[in-house]
Amino acid sequence: MYMKYTFTNHSLRMMKKLPKHMQRRIISKLEYFSIQDNPLVFATPIVGNEPGSYRFRVGEYRVVFDVKADWIIVTAVGHRREVYK
């Protein structure tokens, strides 16, 4: 199942604050995960569902997202210390 991904306005602003090399790395990972048969295999469910339902780990950074139909909707991006606040 091929999934598309998109960013919320908030997560896009968070993404733009990251170093350029990390932005490229996160986009690369999102593209890799989105073409997999089941991208949720690479994701970890989040307890509490505050910023999103799942997360991808990209080094010390986290990509928090929800899944709606065949879309990955990125709700937060940031360093693991700060992204869940």
N, C-alpha and C positions, 0 to 999 in steps of 0.2 A: 504494500500500500504506500504509494508516494504521497507525502504530505508537503504542503507549502508552509512557509513561515512568514510571520509579520511581527512588527513591533508596535506596542502601544506608544503614544506620545511620550509618556513618562519614561518608559524603558529606552526610547530612542535618545532622550536627553541624557540619561545615565550612560548609555553607550558612547556618546560623543565625548564624555569626560574622561574616558579611558585612553591609555596610550595607544597610538596607531597600530603598533604590532599586535596588541591584545585584541583590538577591534577586528583585525584581519583574521586572527586565530579563532575568535568566537564565530565569525561569519563562516569560516571554513568548516568548523565543527557542526554548525547548524545545517549547512548544505549537505555534509556527510550524513548526519542523522536523518535528515528529511528524505533522502533517497533509499533508506533502508526499508525492508519489509515491515518491521515493527520498531519505530524509533523509541518507543517507550521501554524497550529492553535496556537501553542505555540510560534511562532516566531513573531518578529516585523519587518516590512519592514524598510529599511534604505533609507533615502532621499539622493541622490547624488551618490550612488553606488561606492564610492571610494574603500574601502577595500573589500566590499561584498554587497550582496543585502539584506540580512536578519541578524537578531541577536537573539540569545537566551540569556536570563538573568540567571546567576547562582550566586546568592548573589550579591556581588559588582563587579563581573567579567562578562565579555561579551564574547560570542562566535560568531564571525562574519563569515558568510558563504554564499556560492552561492549554487544553486540547478541546477544540470545537470542530466537529465533523472531521474534515481532513486538513485542518489548519493547526499549526503550532503558534499560539499567540504569546509572544514574549512579554511578560509583565514587569520584570526587573532584571537588571544586569549589574554586577558589581563584585567587589572583593568579598570573600566569604565572611569576613568580620562584620561587614556593613550591610550586605544585601538583604538580610532578613529583618532589619529594624524598621 
